[in-house]
């Protein structure tokens, strides 16, 4: 898969370690940077690229993962989940069709971060009776009520 990543300056070292790990799993990675202290800027750039289907998925990092998640979710077609356990990483994809995950470099250790990323990237969303209608409701609302960034 083609993966877009980005972070704020505080998460740069963490992001670099995760990039190397993602590459070791066989994925292609593009780093959208980390120089801008306004984390929303990089989060939006990653989210726009993922929503435009230039990348299969995105992974964003900041101190908690919350700020970049909020910013990414403002982009039409971007569905970001802040994750902190393997089950949520899997369900972000399998139940919610999230195309972006976010992690907190100050609250998620290196080993756990790698486990979360691997769990997320190992999953593929398949439309099904249980989750499909729920995802459809989110996408339908977005299409009717939200303008693109």
N, C-alpha and C positions, 0 to 999 in steps of 0.2 A: 504494500500500500504506500501511497504518497502521504506523508504526514507533515503538516505545518505546525511549527512550534514558535512560541514567543513568551516573553516574561518582562517583568519590571527589573530595574538594575539590582535589586536586592536578591533576586532569585537566579542571577546569571550562572554562578558556579553549579547550582543544583540542576539548572536546565542543561548545562553542558554535559554533566554526568548522565542525565536521562537521554540526551541525544545519542551519546555513544551506546547506551543500552538499547535504544530503539533500533539503531543501525545493526547491532549485533543480532537482533531478531529478524533481520532481513528486509527492513523497511527503508524506503527512501525518505530522507528528512530535509526540509528546508527551514532554516532558522530565520524568523522574521525580526530578530533582534531583541535588544533589551536596554538600549541607551536612553530611551524616553522615560523620565520619572512619572509621567502621566500614563499609567499602565493601560488606561482605556484605549489609547492610540494603537498600541500593538495588538491588544485583544480584538479591536474592531478590524484591523487589517487581516489578522488570521481568520476571524469569523467571516469576513467578506470573501476571502479566497476559498474557504471551505463551502460556504453557501453557494458560491458560483461553480462548485464542483471542480475547481482547479486542483484540489487536494481531496483525498478520501476522508481524512479526519484531521482534527486539530487537537493540540495539547497546549494548555497555557499554564503558566506558573506565576504566582506572586507570593506574598507572605502567608496568606491563608487560602488562596485560591478563590476567595469570595468576590473580590473586586473585579478580577478578570472575567469571572463567570457572569457577573451582572452586565459588564460592558459587552461581552460577546452575545449575550441573549437579546441585546437591542437590535442586532442585525437580522433582518428578515431571512429566514431559512437556516439560521444558526440555532442549534439546540445544545446548550452547554450545561453540564452537570459537574458540580463540585463533589469529588469523591474522597472517601477516607477509609473504605474497607473493600475487600475483594467482591463481596456480594453486590454492593452498590455499583462497582465498576462494571460488573457483568450486566446488571439490570439497566444501567444507563443505556447500554446498547440493545440488549435483548427485549426489554419491555418498553423503552422510551425512544428508541432510535436516535439517541444523542450522537451528533457528529463531532462534538468537542467535549473533552474532559478538562477539568482544572484541578490543580494540586497546590497545596500550600507548602512552600519550601521551609517555612519556620515551624510547621506543625506536622509534617510528614517526613519521617526518616527516609534515608536513601534506599534501604532494602524494601520497605513497605511501598515506596514510590514505584520501584521497579515491578513489584508484584501487582500493583494496581494498573499500571500501564500495560503489562503483559495480559492481565485478565481482560482489560477493555479491548485491546487489539486482537485478541483471540476470538472475539465474538462477532457475529454478523446478525443484523436484524433481519428477521423473516416475519412478514405480515402474518398475523394469526388472529383467531377469533377473540382471544382474551385481551391482547394489547392493541391490536390494530385499530379498533374503533376509538380507543382512547387517544392514540397518536393522531388519528384522523381529526378528532375534535380540536386538538391544539392547532394543527396545520390549517384547518378550515377557518378557525377564528382569526389566525394570523393573516390569511389570505383576504379575509373580508374587512379587517379592521386596522391592519398595521401597514404603514408605508415603509419602503426600503430606506436604509440609512443613506 
